[in-house]
Amino acid sequence: MKLITVFFNIALLVFTCFVLITDGVSNEAGYILLALLLLLVPIFNLIVIFNSKADNGWLGFRLKKEAAAAQMKTDDTTSRWSILKIIAIICNIALLGFSLWAFMIQYPHPEESGLILFTVIVFLTPILSSGVLAFNKHSFGA
């Protein structure tokens, strides 16, 4: 599940960059905030997913611990990553909310190629990311 989430976060970041390059940034405050969320939240998700010490490995693949000291070091960083995971979940909810707002404000949408794919990625990425961060069995020191 983490691998799919990483893929969606990277895809969202790439699609957002393409949209911003081709269409430009709006002058309205709400759309500027949405653009920032679309750029920064996937990066933050990737940082939290890749650097989380609660998983003891890359993308959930478990690695063997070599000594008790390594386990103690992992336990010390768990609370810090728990706070970052909560912040990432809140950011994902904000991204989902702003995306829904922009989608409803701009309805009906013009027929553009890639609109449906971009919309699916925009809505699935925060849902998948929040799910991976919230429901990981090793999250929050469990």
Summary of the structure (lengths in Angstrom):
residues: 142
radius of gyration: 17.3
end to end distance: 18.8
largest distance: 59.2
contacts: 393
relative contact order: 0.19
helix: 80%
strand: 0%
